[in-house]
Amino acid sequence: MFRTVTLPLWLLALILAFAAVAFFSHFLFPSVRWFFRGRMERLVGRLNSRLDRPIQPFKLMERPDMIVRLTYDPKVYETVHEEAQATGQPETVVLERARRYAAEIVPSFSARFYFTWGIRLARWFSRLIYRVELDESKLAPIDPAATVVFVMNHRSNMDYVLVTYLAAQRSALSYAVGEWARVWPLSGLIRSMGAYFIRRRSDRPLYRRVLSRYVQMATAEGVTQAIFPEGGLSLDGRTGTPKLGLLSYIVQTPRDGARDVVFVPVSLGYDRVVEDRVLVAARAEGTRRFRAPVLQIAAFVLRHLWRAVLGRFRGFGDAVVRFGTPLSLTEFERRQDGDVTRALAGRLMAEITANIPVLSVPLVSAAWGAGATTDRAGLVARASDLADRLAAAGGALFLPDGGVAAAVDRTLSIFTMRHMIDRQDESVTLREAARPLVEFYAATAWQILDAGAEKTTHSHGDDGVETI
């Protein structure tokens, strides 16, 4: 028992390594996890005391536990059984596929990262490139027990950053993010912010079942969510036809009556969409495959960051976020016959479109006209007339101090900086290559005018008074 045993050095190292792993896993790691878990719980307690909507326990669940819960959900397992029967594959193989789908979808939310670095970065970046304004004039009080879903138009990838920053005092948002963001290290950063990944073009029943159950679990547990019904960025500057996938999952969530779902329409508008040239080019090619070379993107970012360091960066103009009137799903279902999801999507998108803020660049772009050459006085006159028409149609204009004339000067300054126009005294000539960009921004104003005209045509009674 006490005899000396001679071992090769590699075997001794292996034994010591296994002993160290056993020590860490059985003694040190549990203590470390307990320590950090305690700190995290205290942090969440402090955050919940100041947030309008506390962080739900579901959102704080450990990611591996959530993956297991989602994989073995009864409805998911039912689909696993059906697919195994249909394909002849063993259930264990199909179940493993469901587990991979769950691991792909489930986020790894970090309250510490979200409310420290995440919010700070979102605030810094939003203020760096835009003058940000928030309009909550229509946002009524919402039942604290309800699940809140922010429903937004999708103009730019800055939408995620902007709304995360502006909603920071309300709650932690959970986003659905497309496959474009599933690249390292961006994917880990996005997961830590509470976003979940979706395959927008996948029609596999098992994948759709796993995704729908995750969304329904989050909805039933009261997680605050944000969705873009259009399913992608606008290529022409207008709000598009809503896709019903995620919205239908939320509507179909079993509810016991204790927790309502409240949808909040959110309308976003920009003086400059960061990706506007990429979007316009994609529309011209008739494809949604955005071709933005990595080196070109890096050069764009570095160029503007260097200007910011030198104090020469003047920003991209204004960005405005407008919160609309909250809509209770329970109340909407009581008044609605037929397809609730489709009717709800139409109602929400109509309000989002009507509430989109009209800023300087969209207003002046719409007032430019078909001709290439104009002058400042003519532009101010046409923009003033258009502003009056938009106001009569119920549009919301957000213009700088000085009104329409200041909006024209700001727009011309932005166009000059972007090499879109040539100026000579009072004469201004739009370059031919810039015409698609002007039309892209003008579409915002024209869509509001079109919506106002349609509303006037279809919503007036015999006495000419608008009926609701």
Secondary structure, DSSP 8 states (H G I E B T S, - for coil): --------HHHHHHHHHHHHHHHIIIIIHHHHHHHHHHHHHHHHHHHHHH-SS---HHHHS-HHHHHHHHHT-HHHHHHHHHHHHHH---HHHHHHHHHHHHHHH-----HHHIIIIIHHHHHHHHHHH-EEEEE-TT-----TTSEEEEEE----THHHHHHHHHTTTT---EEEE-GGG-STTHHHHHHHTT-EE--TT---HHHHHHHHHHHHHHHHTT--EEE-TT-S--SSSS------HHHHHHHTS---SSS-EEEEEEEEEESS-TTHHHHHHHHHHT-------HHHHHHHHHHHHHHHHHT----S-EEEEEE---EEHHHHHHH--S-HHHHHHHHHHHHHHHH-EE-HHHHHHHHH-S-SEEEHHHHHHHHHHHHHHHHHTT-EE---TTHHHHHHHHHHHHHHHTT-EEEETTEEEE-GGGHHHHHHHHHHHHHHHHHHHHHHHHSB-TTS-B--
